[in-house]
Amino acid sequence: MPAVVVTMPAEIDVRNAPGLSRGLAAALSPGAVLIIDMSGTVFCDSSGIRMLVVAHRQAAGRDTEVRLVVTSPAVLAVLSLMGVDRLLQVHTSLDEALTSTPQDPA
């Protein structure tokens, strides 16, 4: 499967989440893996969480798998609290996300 990597900014909030969401939607390609690289993201509010859930839903309709790369303990905690870590594969490095096996459909 080809992979498309989209790098997120240091902060994701109500100000930039809508634009980022449009960018993720544009990056979806049938049969591909969309890797959302949040390795440089240190803050993600509920708008960012919603963006990830929307990307997951859009991807499912296009036979695209979404994987996250997250290194910030604060962002990991928010993803866990909101259950996103159970919805999407979360990896600690881009290399790990690129070499991971496909996730079984939920």
C-alpha positions in Angstrom: 0.0 0.0 0.0 1.3 3.4 -0.8 1.7 5.8 2.1 0.9 9.5 2.2 2.4 11.4 5.1 0.9 14.6 6.3 2.8 16.6 9.0 0.8 18.4 11.6 1.9 21.7 13.4 3.0 22.1 17.0 -0.5 23.1 18.1 -3.8 22.0 16.8 -6.8 24.0 18.0 -10.0 25.6 16.9 -8.1 28.2 14.8 -6.3 25.7 12.5 -8.2 22.4 12.8 -10.7 23.2 10.0 -7.9 23.9 7.5 -6.0 20.9 8.6 -9.1 18.7 8.3 -9.5 19.9 4.6 -5.9 19.0 4.0 -6.3 15.5 5.4 -9.4 15.0 3.3 -7.5 16.1 0.2 -4.7 13.6 1.0 -7.0 10.6 1.2 -6.3 8.2 -1.7 -8.2 4.9 -2.2 -6.2 1.9 -1.0 -3.5 4.0 0.5 -2.3 4.5 4.1 -2.6 8.1 5.4 0.0 8.7 8.1 -0.8 11.8 10.2 2.6 12.8 11.6 2.0 14.5 14.9 5.5 13.9 16.2 6.0 17.7 16.5 2.6 18.3 18.0 2.6 19.3 21.7 -1.0 20.5 22.0 -4.2 19.2 20.6 -7.6 20.4 21.8 -11.1 18.8 21.1 -11.1 20.4 17.6 -8.0 18.4 16.8 -9.6 15.3 18.1 -12.7 15.9 16.0 -10.4 16.4 13.0 -8.8 13.0 13.6 -12.2 11.2 13.9 -13.5 12.9 10.8 -10.4 11.8 8.9 -10.9 8.3 10.1 -14.6 8.3 8.9 -13.7 9.8 5.6 -10.8 7.3 5.1 -13.1 4.3 5.9 -15.3 5.3 3.0 -12.3 5.5 0.6 -10.6 2.2 1.7 -7.8 4.2 3.2 -6.1 3.4 6.5 -5.2 6.1 8.9 -2.2 5.9 11.3 -0.9 8.4 13.8 2.6 9.3 14.9 2.5 10.8 18.3 5.4 11.4 20.7 4.1 14.0 23.1 2.9 12.6 26.4 0.3 15.3 26.7 -1.1 14.5 23.2 -1.0 10.8 23.9 -3.0 11.4 27.1 -5.7 13.3 25.3 -5.9 10.7 22.6 -6.3 8.0 25.3 -8.8 10.0 27.3 -11.0 10.5 24.2 -10.6 6.9 23.0 -8.9 7.8 19.7 -6.0 5.5 20.5 -8.5 2.6 20.2 -9.9 3.9 16.9 -6.6 4.5 15.1 -3.2 3.0 15.2 -0.9 5.2 17.2 2.9 4.9 16.6 5.9 6.5 18.3 7.9 7.1 15.1 7.3 7.6 11.4 9.4 4.5 10.6 7.2 2.4 12.8 4.1 3.8 11.2 5.5 3.2 7.7 6.4 -0.4 8.4 3.3 -1.4 10.5 1.0 -4.1 9.3 -2.6 -3.0 8.3 -5.1 -2.7 11.1 -8.1 -5.1 11.1 -11.3 -3.2 10.4 -13.1 -2.2 13.6 
